Amino acid sequence: MIDLHTHTLLSDGQLLPAELARRAENIGYKAIAFTDHVDSSNLDIVLPQIIKACMHLNRNFSIKLIPGVELTHIPPSAINDMVKEARSMGAKIIIVHGETIIEPVKPGTNKAALEADIDILAHPGLITKEEVILAKKKGIYLELTTRAGHCYANGHIARLAKEEGAKLVINNDAHSPTDLVSKDFAKKIILGAGITPPELESIFQNSQIILQNL
């Protein structure tokens, strides 16, 4: 299992990076990305700490730790510049907090994110067909999530991604120890979104492809 979307207490997660890494390692995860919530107020504080943690932990753990960020509730007009800044500071994974149906994310966030140099659009809610086509064109992965609430739109995302040939990944958006689900449970979430058993493994392979290309 690979989880490219997690949070530590550097934002709103419950665990230190070391404990989150150890708990994921202990249940058999191959890799996780620390992608704490950032905006213009804390990017320069949080990302260097994540990078520092990953450098240390990767010398002492068998699990692979990847430094990243989740740009969260950023005004759409500011997303592109913040993506460039995060990339220049060393973020290996850049996620944008998409237009989930359970939060008041500003309309236009999905489109602005997909026009920028991001890796994953997280929980994009009622994403449009045009936006899914853009994700395919840009090679940006759309997230299916195991997280309660954000997962409500998984079926819609999966259907459009299948129709338009966009790539999907499965992430936990983990904030606490109990959010780190097993691969078997993740499979059930994916199947519940309307992905067929023959298509299932490709979604896990997409996470592996991202990891290999870092």
N, C-alpha and C positions, 0 to 999 in steps of 0.2 A: 504494500500500500504506500502510495506517495500522496502527501497532502501539501499543496502549494498555496494554502491560504490559512494561516493561523495567527493568533494574537496572544501576546504576553502581557505582563503587567506594565510594560512600557507604554501601552495604551489601555484598552479596557479588558484585557485578559486577566485571568486569575493567577497565572504562574510565572515565575522567573523563566527566562529562556532555557536555563540548564534543566529545570524540572520538566518543562514541557518536552524538551528533547529526550530526556531520560524516560519519561512515561511513554512517548511514542516509540522509542527504541525497544522498550520492554515488551510492547505488544506486537512487535515485528514490523514496524514501519521502516521502509528503506530510506526515505528522505522526507523532510518537511521544510517549508519556507516560513520564516518569520516575516509576516506582512502586517505590522502594526498600523493602526489608523494614523494618518498624518494629513495635515493641511499646511498652509504657509506659516502657521504659528510654531510648529514643532518638528518639521522635517529635518532641520539642521541639528536638532537635539536627538531625535529618536533613531534616525538611520545610522549615524556613526556608532551608536550603542549596539544596534543590531549587528552591524558589521564586526565590531569588536567581539561580541558574544560568539558569532559564527566562527571567527578565526580561532578562538580559544577552544570552543567545543569540538570543532572538527579535528583537533589534535587528540581528543580524549574520548570520543564516542565513535561507534561503528556506523551510526546513522549519519546521513549527509544533511547538513544544515545550510540553508540558503538565505542570504540577506535580501529582504525586499520590503515593500511598503504597499499599503492600500490607501490610495488617495480617496478621501472620504468627504462627501458633501462639498466638494470643490465647485465653485461657480463654473459652468461649462466653458466660459471664455478664458478661464485661467488654467484649464486642465493641460493643454499642450505644453505651456511653459513649465508647469510643475513636473510634468513627466520628464522633460529635458533636464531639469535640475536634479531630479532624483537619479536619473540615469548617470549624469555626470558625477554624482556623489558616490556612485558605486552600487546602486540597487541592481541586483541581478534579476529579480522578478518585480514587475510593476503591475499592480492590479488597480483597477478603478472600481469603487463602490457603485454598482449599477443601480438602476431605477427599480429596486425592489418594491413590491406592492405594500409592504408593511411600514415603510418610512417615507417621509416627505422629501425624497430626493428631487432636486430641481429638474424639471423637464428639459430635455436636451443633453443631459449628462451622458446617456448611452452613445449618442451620435458623436459628441465631442471626444469621448474616450476612444471610440473606434477610429477616429481621424488622427489620433496621436499614436506614438510609438509605445503601446502597452503590450503586455503579454496575455492578460486574462481580463475579461469583463465579468466581474462577480455579480451573481444573482441579478441579472438584468430585467427581471420582472416581465412586463408585457411588451417585450422588445418587438419592434416592427419588422416586417419582412425586408424592407429596405435596409435596415440596420444589420440584419443577419447576412444579407448579401454583402454589405460592406465588411463585416467581420471575415467572411470567406475571402474576399479580395485581399484584405490586409494580412491574412494568416493569423488573426487574433482568435484565441480560444474563448468560447462561451462556457460559463460555469453552470453545471448542475450542482446543487448543494444538498448536504445532509442536514443542514441547520434548520431547526424549527422556524416556521414563519417564512423565511426566505425561500424555502422549498416549495411553497404553494404554487409557484409559477413554473416549476420544473417541466411539467407536461407541455406547456405552451412553448417553452424554449426548445425542448427536445424535438417537438413536431416541426417547428420552423427550421431548425438546424438540419434535420434529416431531409426536408424538402429542398433546401437550398445548398446542401453540401458543406455547411459550416462545421468546424471542429468543436467538439465538446470535451470538457474535463470534469471530473468529479472531485470536489473539495469538501472539507468539513466546516470551514470557517470557524475553527475551534477557538473557543474562549475559555474553556474549562476542561478538566481531565475527562469528564463524561462525554465530551464532544468528539473525542477520538474514536470513531467507530471502526469496527472490523471490516475487512474487505468483503466478507459475505454479506454484511448488512448494507454496505455501500452498493453492492450488486442489486439488492432488493429495491433500494431507492431508485436506481437507474431503470430497472425493469418497470417499476411503478410509474415512471415518467413516460413510458411507452416505447422505450428502446427494446428491440427484440434480442433474444439470447445470442444469435449470431453476431450482432453488432456490439455486444457488451464489451468484449475484451479490447476493442479498438479505443474505447474511452480511457481505459487504464493505460493503454500503450501511449496515448497522447501525452499523459503526464511524464512518462518515461522519455519521450521525444524531447519535451521541454527541458528536462533534466540533462539530457545528453548534449543539448545545444548551448548550454550555459558556458 
